[in-house]
Amino acid sequence: MTPDDIPAAVELVNSVGWRHGPGEWARLLAWSPDGCFVIEEEGRGLIGSVSTTPYGTALGWLGMLVVAPDRQRQGLGRSLMRAALDTLIARQTERIMLDATDAGLPLYRALGFREAGIIERWEGRASTYLGERARRMRPDDFDAIAQLDRVLFGTRRPHILMRLLDEFPDLAWVDFQRGQAEGYLLARRTPAGVTIGPWMAWSSAAAERLLRTALEAVQGEQVRLSIPAHNARAQILARNHNFKRGHDFTRMIYGDAPLPHAEPLAELAVTGLATG
């Protein structure tokens, strides 16, 4: 895939009901310029896509596997997945993961992925709530946030955080207590509204301060976030702030690789289904 393919890729993913804009694909290509793939049909154009997002060699994430509705069940999804897997394996990636829709589960299982958890999609309209607030993230906060994220997420991803912060500096907040970083929250605007994630915090109190601040900043807008099902803290906060649970997705990992060593209660919302 190249940047010239982005308009057709947006049209393709929208054809299956996924509301993504060109910014999503531009970020994926920036993070993995040689690791996103498409299938073209002569006289028609793009009929399939897949992305890979590398986190060094520690982790690779697969996403955006889409095949045009009238070309599904013809082996194209398997061909795209094979190209993505071969790329990550050639990089000696230690673990390969993805978040699957129900439709994709049979293919992923056949390729050697196993279930590792559930990701819940929550949505609602932003309102303001009483209570303490976090503050806007500043450039000089970045090193502390990157170090905190390395512990909480379990893998280094400063390239992901920096890109989101550069694009959406007005949608980034931090919570410091007694001079120590307790958590942070990043958000971005998409065709579907405001997407929150990553949302990371050591404590429920820090998590709620961050969420209150974010919702106040985007008051009245439609908001979505993807919560790991094991995180009861995040589920309670989402429900208390009038979010409703929608679709579930299955988190999967390739082969017998171990899961990343992370702090599962500190990950309140993932960055996105395409990137983990």
N, C-alpha and C positions, 0 to 999 in steps of 0.2 A: 504494500500500500504506500502511496505517496500523498502529499498534501493536495494534489490535483483531484484525488478520489474523494475528498471530504464531502462535497455536495451530494454526490451519488450515494455515499455511505449513510449520510443523514436521511436521505429519502428511503433507503433500504430499511434502516432500523425503524423508521416511522411506519413503514408498511406492515410491520408486525405489532404495532401498538406501543412501541417504546418511544417515549418523548425525549429525544436527545437533540441537541443543537450542534453546530459546527465546533463550538468550544470544547465539547467533550472529546471529539475525535482529535482536535488539535493538541490537546494535552496528552492523549494516549500516544500519538505519534512523536511528540517531544520526548516523552519518557522512554519510548522504544522505537526509534526511527526505522530499525531493520526487523522489527518483531511483530508488525501488524500485517495481515494478509487479506487479500480479496480474491474472489473468483469473478471473472467477466465472461459474458456470453456474447458472441459476435452478433452485432446488429441490435443488441439490447442494452449492454452495459453490465453494471454490477449486479450480481445475484447472490453473493455471499461475502461474509466478513468475519474476522476474528482478531482479537488483540492480545498482546502479552505485555505485562508490566513487570520489569525486573527490579528486584531489591538486592542489588549486587548479585552474588551467587547464593545467598541464604534463602531466597524466596522468589518465586515467579508466579504471577497471577494471570489467569486466563479470563477473558471477558469478550463481550460484544459478538458472541457466536450467533450469527443471524443468516438464515437462508430464505430467499424469496418464497412466499407462501406456495406458489405453484411449482416450485422446484424442490420442495422438501421430500424426504424419504427416498432420495436418489443417490445417497452417498456423499453429497457435497459437504455436509457438516462433518463427517468423518475425515474427509480430505483436508478441510481447514484445520481441524483439531490436530491432525497428524503433523501439519506444517508448524503449528504453534508449539506442540510438544517437542518435536525434533529440534527446534530452535533453542528452547530452554534446556533440553538435555545436553545439546552441544556446548552450551555455556557452563555445564557442570552445576546446574542449579540443584541445591540440596533438597528443596521441597517445592512442589507445584500445586497450587490450590485454585479453586474457583467457587463461585456461588451459582447454583443451578436452579433454573426453573423446573417445574414438574415435567415439562415437555422434553427437556434435555437430559433428565436423569438416566434413561435407558442407555443412551449413547455414552455418557460419562462412565457408567458402571462397566460397560463393555470394554472401554478403553483402559480400565484399571484404576479408576478413582473409587474411593470409599467415603462414606458419610462421616462428617466430623462435627456436625451441629446444624442448627437452624438459625437463619437470619429473618427477623420479622420487619416488614415494612409498616411504618406508622405515619399517619398523615393528619393534618389539622390546619386551622387558621390561627395565625399568631395573634396573641393578645398580651396585654401587660399584666403583671402580677406584683404584689407587694413583696418586699424583702430586699436583702442586701444584693449588691450588684458586683460583677467582675468589671474589668476595664478593657479598653481597646488595646490590642496587641501593638507594640512598637517594634521597629527594626532591631533595637538593642535587646529585645527579649528573645530573639530567635535562638541563640545558642543554648540558653537555658531550656527552652521548649523542646529543641531537638534532643537534648540529653534526657529530658524527662520522657519524651516519646520513645526513645530507644529502650528504656526500661519497661514502659507500660505496654508498648506494641510488641516488643521482643525482637525487632529487626530495625536496622537503621533505614530511614526513609526521608532524609532532609530534602531530596530533590522533589518529592511529592509535596511536602509542606511548603517549600519555598515557592513553587509554581502557583499553588493556590493562594498563598499570601500575596504574591505579586499581582495576581489577577483580581483578587477581591480583598484589598486591604481594609475596606470598610466593614467586612464581615469576618473579622478575626478578633478573638477575645482571650484574655489570660486571667488566671486567678492566682495571685500571690498571697501567701499568709506567712507572717513573720519572716519575710525576705526569701521564702522558698516557693518555687513554682508548684502549685497544687493541681493545676490542670489547665486545659485550653480547649477552645472550640473554634473550628473553621466552618464557614458556610459558603455557598456559591449560588448564583442565580442560573436557572435552567429554564427551558420552555415549559416545564411542569411546575415551576415555582421556585422557592428557595429550598435547597438541599443542605441539611446539616450533616457534617461529618468531615474529618474525624472530630469526635467529642470524647475527650479523655480526661479523667480526673481520679485522684486518689480517693476522695471521699464523696458521699452523697451531698454534703453541704456545698462543696466546691462545684460539683456537677450542677446543682440547682442554681447557684449564682451565675454560672456561665449560661445556662439555658434561659433564665429570666432576662439576662442582658441581650441575648440574641433575639428573643421573641419581641422584646420592646423595640429593637432596632428595625424589625421588619413587620411591625404591627399591621394587621389586616391582610397580609399576604398568605398564600397557600404554602405550607411547609411540609416537607417529608424528611424522614430519617429512617435508617436501617439499623435495627437493634439486635445484637446477639441474644438469642432466646434464653441463655443462661444468666443474663444480667437483669436480675429482678430490680435492682436500683433504677436502671434506665426505664424499665417498664412502668414502675410506679410513678416516676417523674413525668413520663409521657402521658400517662392517664390523668395525673393531677393537673396537667396543663392542656387538657381537652384534646389530646391526640387519640385517634382511633386506629386500631390494628387492622391491617389489610392483608395482602398476600404474604406468604412465607416462601423462603428460598432455602435450599439445602446447601450448606457449606461442605465442600469435598476436598480431599487431598489425594494425590497420586501415589499409587503403590503403597509401600510400607513405611514411608518416611514419617518421622515423628512430627508432631505439631510444634510450632514455634513456642519457645519458652517466654510467655507473656504474663501480664496481670489481667486475667479475664474480667474481674469486676471493675477494672478501671476503663475498659473500652465500652463506652456507653452507646456510641454510634460509629459504624464503620465509615470509611471514606466514601465508598461506593461499591456496588456489586461488581463492577468491571475491574476494580483495583484492590479490593479487600480493605 
